[in-house]
Amino acid sequence: MTSESQEHGAARRPVEDEVDVVAEETQKPAKGGKKDKKGSFWKELPVLVVVALVLALIIKTFVVQAFYIPSESMENTLLKNDRVLVNKLVYHTRDIERGDVVVFSGVDSWDGEFQMEEPSNPVEGFFRWVGTAFGIVPGEKDYIKRVIGVGGDHVKCCDPKGRITVNGTPIDEESYLYPGNVPSDRFFDVTVPPGRLWVMGDHRSVSLDSRSHTGDPGGGSIPESQVIGRAFVIVWPFDRARVLEIPDTFAQPALHALGGAVPLVAGFGLAVPLVLVRRRRRTKRR
């Protein structure tokens, strides 16, 4: 047997050597596969980041957006540097209600309560835009206030006890008013135009709210169309996280008596002249 093996070529390798060769051959592709997977991950990472940003921007534009609180005007309900989430869908399913804390745009209207320097270059401008979109930095023309009166409401300050009245009914603001503040340090007596809102900050002594804009179009009220959404929860800092509920004082039935009747009264007001005109035409024909 030995002579035959030597005649046909080199001596046969031991079985152990064959096993080692097979193991080496099967391991080499495996190592190459790991490298390919790592390379594929780093290639796909930028795509994943872009997709995540696009989805986040879609959610922020149509559903929920984070906002940065830049001033003390809503203390102690909201403190400076708090972050809140704003629901952008809620007012597609219900009307804006008294007591809601709303974020609205003051572009071409109110002056900002704080001033920000213009970006010095396009890169800085881009990062500010991203920061504003995700609630990391404040938007210079965005405001956050509490709705005190809606369209048709008669809002007045103050009654003999120093309380603000809505449709003749005093509201108890002790649960959210900044400690030591009075409901208002200035007199006002307004009827909110239809489609507009009378808004005030909880820290009345420092808030530049509807009272500061009575000389503007709308008498200090803001258009409902400028409302971005309702702030419904504090998300940062974590130790202050809580839901922003509508105070009980705004649930008084008397508050809704006039506001809810406005459309009905307006309907009757338009219907009566039409009926009279119709009767006159009939009389003439006879």
Secondary structure, 3 states (H helix, E strand, C coil): CHHHHHHHCCCCCCHHHHHHHHHHHHHHHHHHHHHHHHHHHHHHHHHHHHHHHHHHHHHHHHCEEEEECCCCCCCCCCCCCCEEEEECCHHHCCCCCCCCEEEEECCCCCCCCCCCCCCCCHHHHHHHHHHHHCCCCCCCCEEEEEEEECCCCEEEECCCCCCCEECCEECCCCCCCCCCCCCCCCCEEEECCCCEEEEECCCCCCCCCHHHHCCCCCCCCEEHHHEEEEEEEEEECHHHCEECCCCHHHHCHHHHHHHHHHHHHHHHHHHHHHHHHHHHHHHHHC
